[in-house]
Amino acid sequence: MTGETGQGNRVLVVDDDAGLARALAINLRAHGWDVTVAATGAGGLDAASSAHPDVIVLDLGLPDVPGLEVLQGIRGWSRVPIVVLSARELNEDKVDALDAGADDYVTKPFAMNELLARLRAAVRRAAPAAPAAAVVEAGRLRIDLARRTVERDGADVRLTPTEWSLLEVLVRQRGRMVGRLQLLQEVWGPGYDTETNYLRVYTAQLRRKLEDDPGRPRHLITHPGAGYRFEV
């Protein structure tokens, strides 16, 4: 029977249909899944970062942010398996979702045992990538992405939720420049695309907390007019 259960894997359900989301949560928990539910696209983006799901069930018809934009936003920093759950049956919708990075597409109405099987398959396919380093050592810093903690010389560094979100995106893509638009959308949401002053303010705050010399940063590097990079 263990092969037919979630075995404690974490699943994020992003769907604005409260009745369906509740039914999914009940069934998934009954089969051993640890379930997080979000009713909006913005909430789904937040939960994808904070809940660290092993697989995501994503509805395309969300009230605030189009499901495809949520999918693309998550794909900007994470390879977590995403199973689209949608009432849209047109082949074009399926192609668009798969091209945007979905791993599977299930059409409503659906059989619960089929959805469970697809979720288990998605997690199995992703299993080889699961052991990605959760702890990143960078000079005097120790950043635990799973526990969402930062230590400097062994002492805890207190970060605000926004500071952590910005740092997490950069650390997950360490060594690579992350564009300003991507950072704004992943940290603050899809509606933020011009507030580059937010990035300057919060990067400065992070440097004061993490860098030996905030004026000459070693880890949080600015690419003027383009984006930011985290270096170990």
N, C-alpha and C positions, 0 to 999 in steps of 0.2 A: 504493500500500500504506500510506502514512502515515496515511490516514484510518481504517485498520483497526487502528491500534496505540494504545498509551497515550501515546505521544510524551513519555515521562518524567513523566507526571502521577503524583501520589502517591495511592495507595489504601490505606485502612485496612480490614482484614478482621477482624471481631469474631465469632468462632465457636469454641465449645468442642470441636467435633469435630476432633481433631488431624489425622486423615487427610484430611478434606475441606479444612481450612485449608491443609495442606501442598500438596495438589493445586491449590487455587486460587492459592496463591503461585507455584508453578512455572509454571502457565499464564499468569498475569498478567505475571510477569517476562518470559516468552518473548514476550509481545506488547508489551513496552516500558514496563510499569508499574513504578513504584517502590513496593514493597509493605511494609507494616507489618502484623504479625499480633498480635492480642490474644485470649486464651482466656477472658477473664472480662469481665463488665460493668464492673467497677471499672477493669480494665486498659484497656478500650475508652474509658472516659471520660478517663483519663489520656492515652492516645495521641491522642485527638481534639484535645486541647489542645497536646500537645508535638510531634506529628509533622506538624501542619498539613496534613492530607490534602486532596486536591481532591475526593474522593468517599469515602464509607464504605459498606462492605458489612456489614450487621448482621443476625445471627441473633437471633430472638426468644427461643429457649429456652436462655438462659444459666444457669450453675450458681449464680451469686451474686445478681445483680441482674436482674430481669425486663427483657427487651429493650425493652419500651415505656418503662420508666423511664430506661433509657440514652438512648433516642431523645429523650425529653422533656428530659433533662438537657443533652444536646448542643444542642437547640433553644433552651435558655435563653440561649445566648450566641453561637451560630454558625448560619449559613445554609448550611453545607457540604451538598452533595447527599447523601442517605442512601437507599441501595437495600436494602430489607429482603429477606433470604434466609431462608425459613422452610419447615418441613414442614407448617405449619398451613395447611389449604386452605379453612377456613370463611370465608365472606364477611365475617362479623363481625370476624374477626382482621384481614383486609385493611382494612376500614373503620377499625378502631381505629388501625392503624398509620398509615394515610394522614391520619387526623384528628390524630394526634400529631405529624405533621410529616414523615413519610416522603415521598420523591419518587417511589418506585417500589416494587413488590412482586413478587418472583420466588419461585415455589413449588418446593421440592425434590421430586423430582429435576428437574434443569434441563439444558438444552444450553449448553455453555460459550460457543458463538458468540453465543447469545442474551444471556447475561449480559454478555459483552464489549460487545455493541451497546448494551445498556441503560446500562452504565457510561459509554460514550462519549457517549451522548445526554444523560445527566445532567450530565456535565461541560460539554458544549456549552451546555445551557440555563443553566448557572450562570456561563458565561464573562463576561457583561457585568458581574457583580458582583465578578469576580476582582481588579481593580486597586484594591480598597479599600486605603487608606493603611496601609502597613506601619510607617511611622515617624511617631511622634507627638511634636511639639514642645510642651513645656509649661514656659514660663518658662526656667529654667536647665537643664531636663531634656530629654533626647533619648531616647525609648523606641522601640526597634526591635523590633516584635512578631514579625517574621520571624526575626531573628537571636537574639531573646530576650536582648537586652542593654539596659542603662541607662547613660547618661552624664550626669554633672552637671558643667557648665562644661567639657565635653570630656574629663573623667576618668571612667574606668570605675567604676561602683558595683557592688560584689559583693552579690548577693542569694542567699539560700538558695532551693532549689527551691520551697518553700512560699511564701516571700515573693513570688517571681516569679509563681507561679500566682495568688495573690490580686491582685497588681497587674495582671496581664494581663486577668483578668476585668473589673476595674473600668475599665481603659483602653479595652478593646474596647467598653464601653458608656458611655464618657465623656459627662459631662453629664447622665446619668440615674442615679437612685438604683437600686442593686441590693440587693434584700432580703437579710436575714441568712440565711434558710433557703437561698436560691439560692446564696449565696456558700459556705456550709458544704458543700453537696452537690457543688458544682463543684470546690472546692479540696480538700476532705478526703474526700468520697465520700458516697453515699446514706445510709450508716448514721449520719451526723452531722447531727443536727437540733436539738440543744439546747446544744451546746458553744459558746455565743456568746462565752465568755471567750477562745476561740481567736482570734476576730476582733479583740477588743480588744488582745490581746498582739501579734499580727502587724501590725495597723495601726499600733500604737505603734512597732514596730521599723522599719517602712517610713518613718514620719514622721521618725524620727531619722536615717535615711539620705538622705532625699529632700527634706525640707522645710527652708527657711531657719530657721523658728521652729517646731519641733515642737509647741509649746504653742498656737500660733495658725496651724494649717495652711492653706495656700492651695490645695493640690491634693487631698489626701485628707480629704474632708469626711464627718463623721458625721451621720446622721439618727437622733437618739436613739430607741431602741426599735424602729427600722424597718430601717435598712441603712446603706450607705455610697455615696459618689459620688466620682468622679474628675473634677476640673475642670482644664482646660488654662489 
